[in-house]
Amino acid sequence: MHVGARWTAAMAFALSGCFFGGNSFEHDPGPGPSDAITTSVIPRGTLLAAMRVGPVPLMRGFGTAYVNIVRNIPLTVIILFTSLGLNQTLGISLGADDFETINFRLAVLGLVAYTSAFVCEALRSGINTVPVGQAEAARALGLSFNQVLGLVVLPQAFRSSVGPLANVLIALIKNTTVAAAIGVAEAALLMKEMIENEAQLLLISGIIAFGFVVLTLPTGLFLGWVGKKVAVKR
């Protein structure tokens, strides 16, 4: 690729938010899995949070064990396990045929499994802000645990945990760079290839870093503002 075209593509890549997706820098990166990851970790994290505060000891124990184990395993280890363990050892391909697509989907799976634990804890912190008396009053009215959780507790918990969930989202954006460990074409792999080809370490690193700032800084400011607007006044 021509040098000028490469720099133009790098700047466009940095500003577009496509930090995780596609098969190679030489091809159109295509849509990244940000939406897929976000829409996956929220329900999974909510389910784990419900299990952790639920009345069933087995489910509560499973949720606690999952969160404590996954949160304390480095993300790099989880991503490598999805490729080396699930695919190369167990033959799990998640419905893909080519090597790059398989690793892409496995990386998404690893990020979802890892981030769900942090979403769970962020939501659980919001659940802890809901007065116990409200849940007891709902149970006194004859509501089941699921109804109490869905109608009384979780709506307030989400409003109280916008800030922590925003931190999880920002961490998720930056954590996508770990996918380069299994050859997924994202920002870190792009930066490595460009440094090898162009030998402009500071400039290339600055472009990639600027792209992440463009993604994370407005996100943090906007969700911080949203958190203040929707916060439950006690």
N, C-alpha and C positions, 0 to 999 in steps of 0.2 A: 504494500500500500504506500502511496506517495506520502512524504513526510508532512506536507501541509494538510493533506486530507486526514492523516492520522491525528494530528493535533485538533483539527476541527471536530472529528468524531469523538475524541476524548473529552473535549469541553461539552459537547452535546450530551455525551453519556453521563458526565458528572452532574449536569443541570437537570437531566430528565428524570432522575430518581431510579433509573434502571440499574441498581447496584447489585442485583442478584437475579440473573436470568439469562437465557440464551445458551448457545452451544460454543461459540467462540467469538473473539473480538472481530474477526474478519467477516462475520456474518451479522445480520440483524439480530440484536439480542432478544427481541421479542418481549412480550409482557413478562414481568417478574412475578414471583409468587407472593408478593406482599399481601394482596387481598386474601389469597388462599390461606396463608399462615395466620393472618389476623382473625379471619372468620373461623378458623379451626381452634385457635388457642383460647378464645373467649368462652365458647361452650364447654370445652374440655376443662378449662380452669374453673368455670362455674360448677361443673359436675364434681370436680375434686373438692372444691370448697364446701359444697352441699354434703359430700361424704364425710368430710372432716368434722362438721358440726351436727351430723345426723345422729339419730338415736340407735342405729344398728352398730354394735361393737365391731363386727367383721368389716363392714364398709368403712367405719371410722379408722380402724387399724390399717386397712389397705391404703386409704388416702394419706394418712400420716406417714406410712412407710414410703410410699411413692414420692411424696414431696421431699422428705428428708434425704432419701437416697439420690434422687435425680438432681436436686439442688447442689449436692456436694460432689457431683461428678463433673469434671471439666467438660465443657461443650465439645472441645476437640476430640476427646475420647468417645463421646456419644456419636459424633459425626463419623469418625473412623469405624466405629462398631457397626453403624448402619451399612457401610460399604463392605468392610471386610467380613463382618459377622453375618449380617442378614443376606447380603447378595452373594458374596464369594463362597461362604461356607454353607448357608442354608438354601441358596438359590432363589431368594425372594427378589423379584424384579419390579413389583408394583405395576404390572401390565405393560411395561416398556420393553422394547427390543434392542435398541442401541445403547452402548455403554454410557454416553453422555446424558441421555434422558434418564436412564436408571439412576445414575449418581445424583442428578438434579432432584428427582423425586425422593430419593433416600435422604438427601440433605434437608429437604422440606420436612420430611417425617421426623428427623432428628431435632430440627429447630422447634417443631410443634411440641414434641415430647418434652423438650427441655424448658421451653417458655411457659408451657401450661402450669408447671409447678410454681413459677413466680406469679402468674396470674391468680392462681389459687390463693397464695398468701396475701396478695394485694386485696383480693375480695374478702378474705377472712378478716383482714384488718378493718374493712368497712363493716362487716357483719358485727364485729365487736363494738362498734360505735352505736348500734341500735339498742336502745334501752330494753332490758330483759322484760320489763313490765308490759311492753307492747306485745311481745310474743306470748306471754302468759295470758294477756287479755284475749288475744286471738284464739288461743287454745280453749279458753273458758267459753268462747262463743261457739265452740264445736268444730273449729277448723282443723283439718289434718295437718301433719308436719309439712307436706308438700304445699298445701295452701298457705300456711303461715310463712314458709320460706319464699314462695313465689309472689304472694300478694302484699306481705308486710315487710319482711326482712330484706330481701334482695333489692327491691327498688331503692330503698334507703342506702343499702350497702354500696350499690353502684354509684350513687351520687356522692358518697363520702370517699370513694376510692378512685376518683378520676385522676388525681395527682399521682398516686402510686402506679396506676395502670399506664399513665403517660410515660413514667420512667421505664416501665417494662417494654413499652413500644419503642422507645428510643434505644434501649439496650438491644432489642431485637434487630433494629436496623443496622446497628454496628456489628452485631454477632453474625450477620450474614457473611462477613469476610472469612469466617472460619471454614465455610464450604469450599474454599480453595484447597483445603487439605485433601479433598478427594477429587480434585480436578474440575469443579464446577466453575464456569466462567462468570465471575463476579468482580467486584472492585479490586480486591487484593490481587487476583490473578491477572487482571488487566494491567494493574500498576507494575507487576513483576515483568510482564511481557514487554511493556513499553520501555521500562528502564533498561532491559536487555537490548532492545532494538535501537533506542534513541540515546541512551547514556546521559539522560537529563534527570538525575535523581531528585533534586530539589524542586524543579518545576513540575515534574509529573506528580510527585508526592503532594505538592501544594494544590494541584488541580483536584486530585482525589479527595484530599482533606476538605477542600472548599465544597465539593459536592456533598459530603456528609454533613457539613455545617448547614448547607442550604436545606437539607432534609430534616435534620434534628432540631435546630434552633427554632424555626417557626413552629414546628410541631409542639415543642415544649412550651413555648410562650402561649400558643393558642389553647392547648389543653389545660394549661395553668389557669388561663382566664375562664375557660369553661368550668373548671373545678370550683372556682370561687362563685360563679353564677349559680350553679346547681347545688352547692353545698347545703346540707340540711342544717337549719339554724336550731341549735339546742338551747 
